[in-house]
Amino acid sequence: MSGLRVLNTSLFLLVIFLIQETVISRIKFPIDGFSLYLAALMVLLSLEDRSGSIVFGFIGGLIMDLSIAADTPFGQWALILTLIGYLFSLNKESIGDFTQSPFVFVTFISLASAFALVVYLVIGALLGQNNGTLSHLISIVFANSLWTFLITPLFLPLIIKARTALLSNRERV
């Protein structure tokens, strides 16, 4: 993986993050919210090779830690998304099976974002954060998974094309 690809993908993730913070977070979804950034990052992590999923998980987590709405210690999202990237890299062969079918791939992305949120809540509880009631937390995770499942098919082809454009000539082969 080249340094230029890391820079380009990081800038791409930063653009998605800015869209999330300026547009998507302002939309009032029924039930609760939707994280375009988390869904797009899960798509990128699932399509990356072993080292790429860990690197981009860490970079994506650092970018997510920049959120104005985050009341968490800096680095918590970086830790969580690096862990998710590590899990993706360990299970790369079975994740490749999910990417073959669009329906299964979208289901996998929504479940992966739900898992990331659950890990975020567990680590937040271990750090002593007051996250709210259990029913509220379940509704947040459920709503994000539902909206990820419903909205991801709209932007999935764009994310895949952008990722392909960010690959170097050697990596495309």
Secondary structure, DSSP 8 states (H G I E B T S, - for coil): --HHHHHHHHHHHHHHHHHHHHTGGGS--SSS---HHHHHHHHHHHHS-HHHHHHHHHHHHHHHTT-TT--S-TTHHHHHHHHHHHHHHHTHHHHHHHTTSHHHHHHHHHHHHHHHHHHHHHHHHHTT-----HHHHHHHHHHHHHHHHHHHHHHHHHHHHHHHHHS-HHHH-
